[in-house]
Structure formats: C-alpha cells, structure tokens
Amino acid sequence: MTFFIPYEVHEGETRIAPGTHYNLQIMSDRWFDIQFWKAIDLSEIQVPDEDYPHTKLLNLRPIHVSALGEENFQELYLSKNIKFFNPV
C-alpha cells in the first residue's frame, strides 16, 4: 500500500511537532475480523529541507469518446452527454 499523509511543519523546523500522530486502520471487505491497526507517530519522521514542486501539467487535448473504438461504450458516454474525456 502506498498513501500520502498530510503534515505541517513550521518554517525553519525539520521535524513535525511532538505528539502528532495518525491512527491507521485497515479492514478487509471480504473476510470477517481481518484488520490491522497501527499508530504512526509523525514526530519520528524527518522532513526534507525544501519543498519539491509538483510535476507540471502537460498541455494535452481532450480525447473524443470515439477513441474507445467500441460503439457500445461510445453510446453509453454519448447518452450521458459526455463527448470528451479529460486528457489527464
């Protein structure tokens, strides 16, 4: 599993404030009473000195539903008045 945990670090500090933690609970949707629980202490995590910029969004054009190449799928989207897909 990969997931993002938002955190806040005050300017000039390299560690998250003591006592900051997340409770992580993972439960199975298929098996009864299969679960995992873990308290994650964020004060033990050292954060990078600088902010890393987000990846720049490419200048992509929306894709028409005809790109699916399957008439049944095209009709499904066109019936919902969806003519183009988000390029991302």
PDB file of N, CA, C and O in Angstrom, chain B, residues numbered from 101:
ATOM      1  N   MET B 101       0.832  -1.174   0.000  1.00  0.00           N
ATOM      2  CA  MET B 101       0.000   0.000   0.000  1.00  0.00           C
ATOM      3  C   MET B 101       0.878   1.238   0.000  1.00  0.00           C
ATOM      4  O   MET B 101       1.904   1.297   0.677  1.00  0.00           O
ATOM      5  N   THR B 102       0.458   2.204  -0.761  1.00  0.00           N
ATOM      6  CA  THR B 102       1.117   3.496  -0.774  1.00  0.00           C
ATOM      7  C   THR B 102       0.050   4.550  -0.541  1.00  0.00           C
ATOM      8  O   THR B 102      -1.005   4.525  -1.176  1.00  0.00           O
ATOM      9  N   PHE B 103       0.322   5.475   0.367  1.00  0.00           N
ATOM     10  CA  PHE B 103      -0.641   6.536   0.625  1.00  0.00           C
ATOM     11  C   PHE B 103       0.106   7.774   1.098  1.00  0.00           C
ATOM     12  O   PHE B 103       1.257   7.699   1.525  1.00  0.00           O
ATOM     13  N   PHE B 104      -0.565   8.906   1.014  1.00  0.00           N
ATOM     14  CA  PHE B 104       0.020  10.182   1.393  1.00  0.00           C
ATOM     15  C   PHE B 104      -0.593  10.645   2.710  1.00  0.00           C
ATOM     16  O   PHE B 104      -1.810  10.606   2.889  1.00  0.00           O
ATOM     17  N   ILE B 105       0.254  11.076   3.614  1.00  0.00           N
ATOM     18  CA  ILE B 105      -0.212  11.601   4.896  1.00  0.00           C
ATOM     19  C   ILE B 105       0.125  13.085   4.930  1.00  0.00           C
ATOM     20  O   ILE B 105       1.301  13.446   4.918  1.00  0.00           O
ATOM     21  N   PRO B 106      -0.890  13.957   4.973  1.00  0.00           N
ATOM     22  CA  PRO B 106      -0.588  15.387   5.049  1.00  0.00           C
ATOM     23  C   PRO B 106       0.000  15.743   6.417  1.00  0.00           C
ATOM     24  O   PRO B 106      -0.391  15.178   7.439  1.00  0.00           O
ATOM     25  N   TYR B 107       0.922  16.665   6.420  1.00  0.00           N
ATOM     26  CA  TYR B 107       1.526  17.101   7.671  1.00  0.00           C
ATOM     27  C   TYR B 107       1.878  18.576   7.559  1.00  0.00           C
ATOM     28  O   TYR B 107       1.894  19.140   6.465  1.00  0.00           O
ATOM     29  N   GLU B 108       2.155  19.186   8.687  1.00  0.00           N
ATOM     30  CA  GLU B 108       2.524  20.600   8.712  1.00  0.00           C
ATOM     31  C   GLU B 108       3.792  20.760   9.541  1.00  0.00           C
ATOM     32  O   GLU B 108       3.889  20.270  10.666  1.00  0.00           O
ATOM     33  N   VAL B 109       4.747  21.449   8.963  1.00  0.00           N
ATOM     34  CA  VAL B 109       5.999  21.755   9.663  1.00  0.00           C
ATOM     35  C   VAL B 109       6.163  23.258   9.634  1.00  0.00           C
ATOM     36  O   VAL B 109       6.064  23.880   8.577  1.00  0.00           O
ATOM     37  N   HIS B 110       6.414  23.844  10.796  1.00  0.00           N
ATOM     38  CA  HIS B 110       6.606  25.290  10.863  1.00  0.00           C
ATOM     39  C   HIS B 110       7.927  25.675  10.197  1.00  0.00           C
ATOM     40  O   HIS B 110       8.882  24.898  10.188  1.00  0.00           O
ATOM     41  N   GLU B 111       7.965  26.861   9.654  1.00  0.00           N
ATOM     42  CA  GLU B 111       9.134  27.328   8.915  1.00  0.00           C
ATOM     43  C   GLU B 111      10.387  27.273   9.778  1.00  0.00           C
ATOM     44  O   GLU B 111      10.385  27.715  10.927  1.00  0.00           O
ATOM     45  N   GLY B 112      11.456  26.726   9.210  1.00  0.00           N
ATOM     46  CA  GLY B 112      12.731  26.622   9.914  1.00  0.00           C
ATOM     47  C   GLY B 112      12.893  25.338  10.703  1.00  0.00           C
ATOM     48  O   GLY B 112      13.986  25.056  11.194  1.00  0.00           O
ATOM     49  N   GLU B 113      11.830  24.550  10.840  1.00  0.00           N
ATOM     50  CA  GLU B 113      11.913  23.290  11.580  1.00  0.00           C
ATOM     51  C   GLU B 113      12.083  22.127  10.612  1.00  0.00           C
ATOM     52  O   GLU B 113      11.660  22.192   9.458  1.00  0.00           O
ATOM     53  N   THR B 114      12.709  21.064  11.100  1.00  0.00           N
ATOM     54  CA  THR B 114      12.907  19.882  10.261  1.00  0.00           C
ATOM     55  C   THR B 114      12.126  18.675  10.765  1.00  0.00           C
ATOM     56  O   THR B 114      12.177  17.596  10.173  1.00  0.00           O
ATOM     57  N   ARG B 115      11.409  18.868  11.854  1.00  0.00           N
ATOM     58  CA  ARG B 115      10.618  17.762  12.396  1.00  0.00           C
ATOM     59  C   ARG B 115       9.183  18.209  12.639  1.00  0.00           C
ATOM     60  O   ARG B 115       8.909  19.391  12.845  1.00  0.00           O
ATOM     61  N   ILE B 116       8.291  17.254  12.610  1.00  0.00           N
ATOM     62  CA  ILE B 116       6.889  17.503  12.899  1.00  0.00           C
ATOM     63  C   ILE B 116       6.733  17.613  14.409  1.00  0.00           C
ATOM     64  O   ILE B 116       7.449  16.946  15.156  1.00  0.00           O
ATOM     65  N   ALA B 117       5.810  18.442  14.861  1.00  0.00           N
ATOM     66  CA  ALA B 117       5.633  18.693  16.295  1.00  0.00           C
ATOM     67  C   ALA B 117       5.410  17.391  17.068  1.00  0.00           C
ATOM     68  O   ALA B 117       4.699  16.506  16.592  1.00  0.00           O
ATOM     69  N   PRO B 118       6.014  17.266  18.260  1.00  0.00           N
ATOM     70  CA  PRO B 118       5.819  16.069  19.085  1.00  0.00           C
ATOM     71  C   PRO B 118       4.342  15.870  19.430  1.00  0.00           C
ATOM     72  O   PRO B 118       3.600  16.831  19.630  1.00  0.00           O
ATOM     73  N   GLY B 119       3.945  14.629  19.492  1.00  0.00           N
ATOM     74  CA  GLY B 119       2.565  14.311  19.845  1.00  0.00           C
ATOM     75  C   GLY B 119       1.634  14.249  18.642  1.00  0.00           C
ATOM     76  O   GLY B 119       0.458  13.914  18.785  1.00  0.00           O
ATOM     77  N   THR B 120       2.148  14.568  17.460  1.00  0.00           N
ATOM     78  CA  THR B 120       1.335  14.484  16.252  1.00  0.00           C
ATOM     79  C   THR B 120       1.373  13.043  15.754  1.00  0.00           C
ATOM     80  O   THR B 120       2.446  12.484  15.524  1.00  0.00           O
ATOM     81  N   HIS B 121       0.217  12.459  15.593  1.00  0.00           N
ATOM     82  CA  HIS B 121       0.182  11.073  15.138  1.00  0.00           C
ATOM     83  C   HIS B 121      -1.086  10.799  14.328  1.00  0.00           C
ATOM     84  O   HIS B 121      -2.061  11.548  14.398  1.00  0.00           O
ATOM     85  N   TYR B 122      -1.051   9.734  13.578  1.00  0.00           N
ATOM     86  CA  TYR B 122      -2.197   9.237  12.835  1.00  0.00           C
ATOM     87  C   TYR B 122      -2.485   7.824  13.302  1.00  0.00           C
ATOM     88  O   TYR B 122      -1.569   7.055  13.597  1.00  0.00           O
ATOM     89  N   ASN B 123      -3.748   7.493  13.365  1.00  0.00           N
ATOM     90  CA  ASN B 123      -4.149   6.117  13.629  1.00  0.00           C
ATOM     91  C   ASN B 123      -4.560   5.498  12.311  1.00  0.00           C
ATOM     92  O   ASN B 123      -5.510   5.951  11.672  1.00  0.00           O
ATOM     93  N   LEU B 124      -3.856   4.476  11.910  1.00  0.00           N
ATOM     94  CA  LEU B 124      -4.116   3.799  10.644  1.00  0.00           C
ATOM     95  C   LEU B 124      -4.853   2.499  10.936  1.00  0.00           C
ATOM     96  O   LEU B 124      -4.380   1.675  11.719  1.00  0.00           O
ATOM     97  N   GLN B 125      -6.004   2.317  10.309  1.00  0.00           N
ATOM     98  CA  GLN B 125      -6.756   1.086  10.481  1.00  0.00           C
ATOM     99  C   GLN B 125      -7.138   0.568   9.102  1.00  0.00           C
ATOM    100  O   GLN B 125      -7.782   1.271   8.322  1.00  0.00           O
ATOM    101  N   ILE B 126      -6.740  -0.659   8.807  1.00  0.00           N
ATOM    102  CA  ILE B 126      -7.047  -1.299   7.542  1.00  0.00           C
ATOM    103  C   ILE B 126      -7.923  -2.506   7.846  1.00  0.00           C
ATOM    104  O   ILE B 126      -7.577  -3.352   8.671  1.00  0.00           O
ATOM    105  N   MET B 127      -9.068  -2.570   7.161  1.00  0.00           N
ATOM    106  CA  MET B 127     -10.009  -3.668   7.392  1.00  0.00           C
ATOM    107  C   MET B 127     -10.328  -4.355   6.068  1.00  0.00           C
ATOM    108  O   MET B 127     -10.452  -3.697   5.035  1.00  0.00           O
ATOM    109  N   SER B 128     -10.460  -5.666   6.104  1.00  0.00           N
ATOM    110  CA  SER B 128     -10.818  -6.421   4.912  1.00  0.00           C
ATOM    111  C   SER B 128     -12.303  -6.284   4.625  1.00  0.00           C
ATOM    112  O   SER B 128     -13.130  -6.325   5.537  1.00  0.00           O
ATOM    113  N   ASP B 129     -12.633  -6.120   3.354  1.00  0.00           N
ATOM    114  CA  ASP B 129     -14.035  -6.077   2.965  1.00  0.00           C
ATOM    115  C   ASP B 129     -14.521  -7.459   2.525  1.00  0.00           C
ATOM    116  O   ASP B 129     -15.670  -7.605   2.108  1.00  0.00           O
ATOM    117  N   ARG B 130     -13.658  -8.469   2.616  1.00  0.00           N
ATOM    118  CA  ARG B 130     -14.028  -9.818   2.180  1.00  0.00           C
ATOM    119  C   ARG B 130     -13.970 -10.872   3.284  1.00  0.00           C
ATOM    120  O   ARG B 130     -14.635 -11.905   3.207  1.00  0.00           O
ATOM    121  N   TRP B 131     -13.176 -10.599   4.300  1.00  0.00           N
ATOM    122  CA  TRP B 131     -13.007 -11.572   5.372  1.00  0.00           C
ATOM    123  C   TRP B 131     -13.451 -10.959   6.685  1.00  0.00           C
ATOM    124  O   TRP B 131     -13.169  -9.792   6.956  1.00  0.00           O
ATOM    125  N   PHE B 132     -14.130 -11.725   7.487  1.00  0.00           N
ATOM    126  CA  PHE B 132     -14.624 -11.258   8.778  1.00  0.00           C
ATOM    127  C   PHE B 132     -13.488 -11.141   9.782  1.00  0.00           C
ATOM    128  O   PHE B 132     -12.678 -12.057   9.922  1.00  0.00           O
ATOM    129  N   ASP B 133     -13.431 -10.023  10.472  1.00  0.00           N
ATOM    130  CA  ASP B 133     -12.478  -9.777  11.553  1.00  0.00           C
ATOM    131  C   ASP B 133     -11.014  -9.856  11.121  1.00  0.00           C
ATOM    132  O   ASP B 133     -10.155 -10.255  11.907  1.00  0.00           O
ATOM    133  N   ILE B 134     -10.731  -9.479   9.883  1.00  0.00           N
ATOM    134  CA  ILE B 134      -9.349  -9.365   9.434  1.00  0.00           C
ATOM    135  C   ILE B 134      -9.051  -7.873   9.372  1.00  0.00           C
ATOM    136  O   ILE B 134      -9.597  -7.153   8.536  1.00  0.00           O
ATOM    137  N   GLN B 135      -8.173  -7.414  10.274  1.00  0.00           N
ATOM    138  CA  GLN B 135      -7.875  -5.994  10.319  1.00  0.00           C
ATOM    139  C   GLN B 135      -6.470  -5.756  10.853  1.00  0.00           C
ATOM    140  O   GLN B 135      -5.855  -6.622  11.475  1.00  0.00           O
ATOM    141  N   PHE B 136      -5.991  -4.549  10.586  1.00  0.00           N
ATOM    142  CA  PHE B 136      -4.666  -4.131  11.027  1.00  0.00           C
ATOM    143  C   PHE B 136      -4.811  -2.735  11.606  1.00  0.00           C
ATOM    144  O   PHE B 136      -5.490  -1.891  11.022  1.00  0.00           O
ATOM    145  N   TRP B 137      -4.191  -2.486  12.729  1.00  0.00           N
ATOM    146  CA  TRP B 137      -4.240  -1.174  13.357  1.00  0.00           C
ATOM    147  C   TRP B 137      -2.830  -0.770  13.757  1.00  0.00           C
ATOM    148  O   TRP B 137      -2.086  -1.568  14.326  1.00  0.00           O
ATOM    149  N   LYS B 138      -2.465   0.476  13.457  1.00  0.00           N
ATOM    150  CA  LYS B 138      -1.127   0.964  13.790  1.00  0.00           C
ATOM    151  C   LYS B 138      -1.196   2.454  14.071  1.00  0.00           C
ATOM    152  O   LYS B 138      -1.792   3.205  13.299  1.00  0.00           O
ATOM    153  N   ALA B 139      -0.594   2.885  15.167  1.00  0.00           N
ATOM    154  CA  ALA B 139      -0.454   4.305  15.473  1.00  0.00           C
ATOM    155  C   ALA B 139       0.869   4.767  14.863  1.00  0.00           C
ATOM    156  O   ALA B 139       1.925   4.212  15.168  1.00  0.00           O
ATOM    157  N   ILE B 140       0.811   5.773  14.010  1.00  0.00           N
ATOM    158  CA  ILE B 140       2.006   6.285  13.354  1.00  0.00           C
ATOM    159  C   ILE B 140       2.377   7.610  14.012  1.00  0.00           C
ATOM    160  O   ILE B 140       1.636   8.588  13.916  1.00  0.00           O
ATOM    161  N   ASP B 141       3.527   7.634  14.677  1.00  0.00           N
ATOM    162  CA  ASP B 141       3.997   8.839  15.351  1.00  0.00           C
ATOM    163  C   ASP B 141       4.774   9.679  14.340  1.00  0.00           C
ATOM    164  O   ASP B 141       5.876   9.307  13.934  1.00  0.00           O
ATOM    165  N   LEU B 142       4.206  10.797  13.940  1.00  0.00           N
ATOM    166  CA  LEU B 142       4.818  11.624  12.908  1.00  0.00           C
ATOM    167  C   LEU B 142       6.020  12.404  13.406  1.00  0.00           C
ATOM    168  O   LEU B 142       6.804  12.897  12.595  1.00  0.00           O
ATOM    169  N   SER B 143       6.187  12.530  14.702  1.00  0.00           N
ATOM    170  CA  SER B 143       7.340  13.283  15.219  1.00  0.00           C
ATOM    171  C   SER B 143       8.644  12.522  14.984  1.00  0.00           C
ATOM    172  O   SER B 143       9.721  13.105  15.111  1.00  0.00           O
ATOM    173  N   GLU B 144       8.574  11.255  14.651  1.00  0.00           N
ATOM    174  CA  GLU B 144       9.776  10.466  14.365  1.00  0.00           C
ATOM    175  C   GLU B 144      10.226  10.617  12.911  1.00  0.00           C
ATOM    176  O   GLU B 144      11.304  10.152  12.541  1.00  0.00           O
ATOM    177  N   ILE B 145       9.405  11.263  12.092  1.00  0.00           N
ATOM    178  CA  ILE B 145       9.705  11.399  10.675  1.00  0.00           C
ATOM    179  C   ILE B 145      10.449  12.705  10.442  1.00  0.00           C
ATOM    180  O   ILE B 145      10.010  13.768  10.883  1.00  0.00           O
ATOM    181  N   GLN B 146      11.584  12.618   9.742  1.00  0.00           N
ATOM    182  CA  GLN B 146      12.326  13.825   9.395  1.00  0.00           C
ATOM    183  C   GLN B 146      11.875  14.253   8.000  1.00  0.00           C
ATOM    184  O   GLN B 146      11.833  13.440   7.076  1.00  0.00           O
ATOM    185  N   VAL B 147      11.542  15.520   7.856  1.00  0.00           N
ATOM    186  CA  VAL B 147      11.026  16.024   6.584  1.00  0.00           C
ATOM    187  C   VAL B 147      12.143  16.702   5.795  1.00  0.00           C
ATOM    188  O   VAL B 147      13.114  17.177   6.384  1.00  0.00           O
ATOM    189  N   PRO B 148      12.014  16.752   4.462  1.00  0.00           N
ATOM    190  CA  PRO B 148      13.065  17.383   3.654  1.00  0.00           C
ATOM    191  C   PRO B 148      13.160  18.878   3.929  1.00  0.00           C
ATOM    192  O   PRO B 148      12.198  19.503   4.375  1.00  0.00           O
ATOM    193  N   ASP B 149      14.337  19.443   3.655  1.00  0.00           N
ATOM    194  CA  ASP B 149      14.584  20.863   3.899  1.00  0.00           C
ATOM    195  C   ASP B 149      13.820  21.766   2.936  1.00  0.00           C
ATOM    196  O   ASP B 149      13.462  22.889   3.293  1.00  0.00           O
ATOM    197  N   GLU B 150      13.572  21.293   1.740  1.00  0.00           N
ATOM    198  CA  GLU B 150      12.960  22.152   0.738  1.00  0.00           C
ATOM    199  C   GLU B 150      11.665  21.531   0.214  1.00  0.00           C
ATOM    200  O   GLU B 150      11.461  20.319   0.292  1.00  0.00           O
ATOM    201  N   ASP B 151      10.813  22.374  -0.311  1.00  0.00           N
ATOM    202  CA  ASP B 151       9.587  21.893  -0.927  1.00  0.00           C
ATOM    203  C   ASP B 151       9.897  21.449  -2.344  1.00  0.00           C
ATOM    204  O   ASP B 151      10.590  22.142  -3.089  1.00  0.00           O
ATOM    205  N   TYR B 152       9.385  20.305  -2.701  1.00  0.00           N
ATOM    206  CA  TYR B 152       9.575  19.821  -4.058  1.00  0.00           C
ATOM    207  C   TYR B 152       8.359  20.226  -4.875  1.00  0.00           C
ATOM    208  O   TYR B 152       7.227  19.947  -4.480  1.00  0.00           O
ATOM    209  N   PRO B 153       8.577  20.873  -6.001  1.00  0.00           N
ATOM    210  CA  PRO B 153       7.443  21.328  -6.806  1.00  0.00           C
ATOM    211  C   PRO B 153       6.691  20.146  -7.409  1.00  0.00           C
ATOM    212  O   PRO B 153       7.244  19.068  -7.625  1.00  0.00           O
ATOM    213  N   HIS B 154       5.416  20.392  -7.671  1.00  0.00           N
ATOM    214  CA  HIS B 154       4.603  19.365  -8.314  1.00  0.00           C
ATOM    215  C   HIS B 154       5.030  19.217  -9.770  1.00  0.00           C
ATOM    216  O   HIS B 154       5.602  20.135 -10.358  1.00  0.00           O
ATOM    217  N   THR B 155       4.751  18.078 -10.330  1.00  0.00           N
ATOM    218  CA  THR B 155       5.033  17.856 -11.739  1.00  0.00           C
ATOM    219  C   THR B 155       4.159  18.779 -12.572  1.00  0.00           C
ATOM    220  O   THR B 155       2.966  18.918 -12.302  1.00  0.00           O
ATOM    221  N   LYS B 156       4.742  19.407 -13.579  1.00  0.00           N
ATOM    222  CA  LYS B 156       3.983  20.316 -14.414  1.00  0.00           C
ATOM    223  C   LYS B 156       2.973  19.533 -15.253  1.00  0.00           C
ATOM    224  O   LYS B 156       3.260  18.438 -15.737  1.00  0.00           O
ATOM    225  N   LEU B 157       1.799  20.114 -15.412  1.00  0.00           N
ATOM    226  CA  LEU B 157       0.745  19.507 -16.211  1.00  0.00           C
ATOM    227  C   LEU B 157       1.040  19.752 -17.680  1.00  0.00           C
ATOM    228  O   LEU B 157       1.279  20.886 -18.094  1.00  0.00           O
ATOM    229  N   LEU B 158       1.023  18.685 -18.463  1.00  0.00           N
ATOM    230  CA  LEU B 158       1.276  18.810 -19.888  1.00  0.00           C
ATOM    231  C   LEU B 158       0.082  19.437 -20.579  1.00  0.00           C
ATOM    232  O   LEU B 158      -1.051  19.302 -20.117  1.00  0.00           O
ATOM    233  N   ASN B 159       0.329  20.114 -21.669  1.00  0.00           N
ATOM    234  CA  ASN B 159      -0.733  20.749 -22.440  1.00  0.00           C
ATOM    235  C   ASN B 159      -1.368  19.701 -23.359  1.00  0.00           C
ATOM    236  O   ASN B 159      -1.060  19.639 -24.550  1.00  0.00           O
ATOM    237  N   LEU B 160      -2.253  18.884 -22.797  1.00  0.00           N
ATOM    238  CA  LEU B 160      -2.899  17.811 -23.554  1.00  0.00           C
ATOM    239  C   LEU B 160      -4.301  18.228 -23.970  1.00  0.00           C
ATOM    240  O   LEU B 160      -4.954  19.026 -23.297  1.00  0.00           O
ATOM    241  N   ARG B 161      -4.749  17.681 -25.081  1.00  0.00           N
ATOM    242  CA  ARG B 161      -6.092  17.980 -25.566  1.00  0.00           C
ATOM    243  C   ARG B 161      -7.052  16.889 -25.102  1.00  0.00           C
ATOM    244  O   ARG B 161      -6.660  15.732 -24.953  1.00  0.00           O
ATOM    245  N   PRO B 162      -8.321  17.266 -24.871  1.00  0.00           N
ATOM    246  CA  PRO B 162      -9.319  16.250 -24.509  1.00  0.00           C
ATOM    247  C   PRO B 162      -9.476  15.214 -25.620  1.00  0.00           C
ATOM    248  O   PRO B 162      -9.316  15.528 -26.800  1.00  0.00           O
ATOM    249  N   ILE B 163      -9.786  13.994 -25.240  1.00  0.00           N
ATOM    250  CA  ILE B 163      -9.917  12.885 -26.186  1.00  0.00           C
ATOM    251  C   ILE B 163     -11.401  12.610 -26.424  1.00  0.00           C
ATOM    252  O   ILE B 163     -12.175  12.482 -25.475  1.00  0.00           O
ATOM    253  N   HIS B 164     -11.786  12.523 -27.681  1.00  0.00           N
ATOM    254  CA  HIS B 164     -13.185  12.253 -28.028  1.00  0.00           C
ATOM    255  C   HIS B 164     -13.515  10.796 -27.692  1.00  0.00           C
ATOM    256  O   HIS B 164     -12.643   9.930 -27.763  1.00  0.00           O
ATOM    257  N   VAL B 165     -14.768  10.526 -27.329  1.00  0.00           N
ATOM    258  CA  VAL B 165     -15.183   9.168 -26.953  1.00  0.00           C
ATOM    259  C   VAL B 165     -15.017   8.175 -28.096  1.00  0.00           C
ATOM    260  O   VAL B 165     -14.982   6.969 -27.853  1.00  0.00           O
ATOM    261  N   SER B 166     -14.916   8.638 -29.311  1.00  0.00           N
ATOM    262  CA  SER B 166     -14.718   7.732 -30.449  1.00  0.00           C
ATOM    263  C   SER B 166     -13.367   7.015 -30.371  1.00  0.00           C
ATOM    264  O   SER B 166     -13.153   6.017 -31.058  1.00  0.00           O
ATOM    265  N   ALA B 167     -12.456   7.526 -29.533  1.00  0.00           N
ATOM    266  CA  ALA B 167     -11.147   6.888 -29.353  1.00  0.00           C
ATOM    267  C   ALA B 167     -11.283   5.524 -28.684  1.00  0.00           C
ATOM    268  O   ALA B 167     -10.347   4.724 -28.720  1.00  0.00           O
ATOM    269  N   LEU B 168     -12.433   5.248 -28.073  1.00  0.00           N
ATOM    270  CA  LEU B 168     -12.650   3.949 -27.439  1.00  0.00           C
ATOM    271  C   LEU B 168     -12.676   2.826 -28.473  1.00  0.00           C
ATOM    272  O   LEU B 168     -12.251   1.705 -28.195  1.00  0.00           O
ATOM    273  N   GLY B 169     -13.178   3.136 -29.664  1.00  0.00           N
ATOM    274  CA  GLY B 169     -13.210   2.135 -30.733  1.00  0.00           C
ATOM    275  C   GLY B 169     -14.273   1.071 -30.535  1.00  0.00           C
ATOM    276  O   GLY B 169     -14.247   0.050 -31.221  1.00  0.00           O
ATOM    277  N   GLU B 170     -15.196   1.277 -29.625  1.00  0.00           N
ATOM    278  CA  GLU B 170     -16.264   0.312 -29.337  1.00  0.00           C
ATOM    279  C   GLU B 170     -17.588   1.074 -29.302  1.00  0.00           C
ATOM    280  O   GLU B 170     -17.794   1.934 -28.445  1.00  0.00           O
ATOM    281  N   GLU B 171     -18.469   0.758 -30.226  1.00  0.00           N
ATOM    282  CA  GLU B 171     -19.724   1.516 -30.356  1.00  0.00           C
ATOM    283  C   GLU B 171     -20.576   1.477 -29.096  1.00  0.00           C
ATOM    284  O   GLU B 171     -21.181   2.487 -28.737  1.00  0.00           O
ATOM    285  N   ASN B 172     -20.639   0.336 -28.415  1.00  0.00           N
ATOM    286  CA  ASN B 172     -21.454   0.237 -27.198  1.00  0.00           C
ATOM    287  C   ASN B 172     -20.967   1.196 -26.111  1.00  0.00           C
ATOM    288  O   ASN B 172     -21.770   1.843 -25.440  1.00  0.00           O
ATOM    289  N   PHE B 173     -19.657   1.281 -25.944  1.00  0.00           N
ATOM    290  CA  PHE B 173     -19.098   2.191 -24.954  1.00  0.00           C
ATOM    291  C   PHE B 173     -19.322   3.645 -25.363  1.00  0.00           C
ATOM    292  O   PHE B 173     -19.641   4.492 -24.528  1.00  0.00           O
ATOM    293  N   GLN B 174     -19.153   3.924 -26.651  1.00  0.00           N
ATOM    294  CA  GLN B 174     -19.359   5.283 -27.141  1.00  0.00           C
ATOM    295  C   GLN B 174     -20.799   5.733 -26.892  1.00  0.00           C
ATOM    296  O   GLN B 174     -21.036   6.852 -26.437  1.00  0.00           O
ATOM    297  N   GLU B 175     -21.748   4.861 -27.189  1.00  0.00           N
ATOM    298  CA  GLU B 175     -23.160   5.181 -26.974  1.00  0.00           C
ATOM    299  C   GLU B 175     -23.459   5.430 -25.495  1.00  0.00           C
ATOM    300  O   GLU B 175     -24.253   6.306 -25.153  1.00  0.00           O
ATOM    301  N   LEU B 176     -22.821   4.657 -24.632  1.00  0.00           N
ATOM    302  CA  LEU B 176     -23.011   4.826 -23.197  1.00  0.00           C
ATOM    303  C   LEU B 176     -22.622   6.237 -22.757  1.00  0.00           C
ATOM    304  O   LEU B 176     -23.380   6.901 -22.051  1.00  0.00           O
ATOM    305  N   TYR B 177     -21.444   6.690 -23.174  1.00  0.00           N
ATOM    306  CA  TYR B 177     -20.985   8.022 -22.786  1.00  0.00           C
ATOM    307  C   TYR B 177     -21.784   9.122 -23.475  1.00  0.00           C
ATOM    308  O   TYR B 177     -22.129  10.128 -22.856  1.00  0.00           O
ATOM    309  N   LEU B 178     -22.079   8.924 -24.771  1.00  0.00           N
ATOM    310  CA  LEU B 178     -22.819   9.948 -25.502  1.00  0.00           C
ATOM    311  C   LEU B 178     -24.236  10.099 -24.962  1.00  0.00           C
ATOM    312  O   LEU B 178     -24.794  11.195 -25.003  1.00  0.00           O
ATOM    313  N   SER B 179     -24.833   9.013 -24.454  1.00  0.00           N
ATOM    314  CA  SER B 179     -26.167   9.101 -23.877  1.00  0.00           C
ATOM    315  C   SER B 179     -26.175   9.934 -22.591  1.00  0.00           C
ATOM    316  O   SER B 179     -27.209  10.486 -22.214  1.00  0.00           O
ATOM    317  N   LYS B 180     -25.034  10.023 -21.925  1.00  0.00           N
ATOM    318  CA  LYS B 180     -24.885  10.843 -20.709  1.00  0.00           C
ATOM    319  C   LYS B 180     -24.360  12.237 -21.048  1.00  0.00           C
ATOM    320  O   LYS B 180     -23.997  13.006 -20.158  1.00  0.00           O
ATOM    321  N   ASN B 181     -24.323  12.555 -22.353  1.00  0.00           N
ATOM    322  CA  ASN B 181     -23.857  13.846 -22.852  1.00  0.00           C
ATOM    323  C   ASN B 181     -22.378  14.087 -22.541  1.00  0.00           C
ATOM    324  O   ASN B 181     -21.957  15.223 -22.322  1.00  0.00           O
ATOM    325  N   ILE B 182     -21.597  13.001 -22.526  1.00  0.00           N
ATOM    326  CA  ILE B 182     -20.146  13.097 -22.356  1.00  0.00           C
ATOM    327  C   ILE B 182     -19.534  12.854 -23.723  1.00  0.00           C
ATOM    328  O   ILE B 182     -19.615  11.747 -24.256  1.00  0.00           O
ATOM    329  N   LYS B 183     -18.920  13.886 -24.294  1.00  0.00           N
ATOM    330  CA  LYS B 183     -18.354  13.780 -25.630  1.00  0.00           C
ATOM    331  C   LYS B 183     -16.836  13.648 -25.609  1.00  0.00           C
ATOM    332  O   LYS B 183     -16.239  13.110 -26.542  1.00  0.00           O
ATOM    333  N   PHE B 184     -16.214  14.144 -24.540  1.00  0.00           N
ATOM    334  CA  PHE B 184     -14.758  14.127 -24.457  1.00  0.00           C
ATOM    335  C   PHE B 184     -14.317  13.615 -23.075  1.00  0.00           C
ATOM    336  O   PHE B 184     -15.018  13.785 -22.077  1.00  0.00           O
ATOM    337  N   PHE B 185     -13.150  12.993 -23.051  1.00  0.00           N
ATOM    338  CA  PHE B 185     -12.551  12.560 -21.799  1.00  0.00           C
ATOM    339  C   PHE B 185     -11.506  13.592 -21.369  1.00  0.00           C
ATOM    340  O   PHE B 185     -10.874  14.244 -22.200  1.00  0.00           O
ATOM    341  N   ASN B 186     -11.345  13.719 -20.066  1.00  0.00           N
ATOM    342  CA  ASN B 186     -10.323  14.593 -19.513  1.00  0.00           C
ATOM    343  C   ASN B 186      -8.974  14.079 -19.975  1.00  0.00           C
ATOM    344  O   ASN B 186      -8.717  12.881 -19.857  1.00  0.00           O
ATOM    345  N   PRO B 187      -8.092  14.939 -20.501  1.00  0.00           N
ATOM    346  CA  PRO B 187      -6.818  14.471 -21.012  1.00  0.00           C
ATOM    347  C   PRO B 187      -5.875  13.908 -19.957  1.00  0.00           C
ATOM    348  O   PRO B 187      -4.927  13.200 -20.297  1.00  0.00           O
ATOM    349  N   VAL B 188      -6.112  14.207 -18.697  1.00  0.00           N
ATOM    350  CA  VAL B 188      -5.232  13.707 -17.643  1.00  0.00           C
ATOM    351  C   VAL B 188      -5.564  12.261 -17.381  1.00  0.00           C
ATOM    352  O   VAL B 188      -4.944  11.630 -16.525  1.00  0.00           O
TER     353      VAL B 188
END
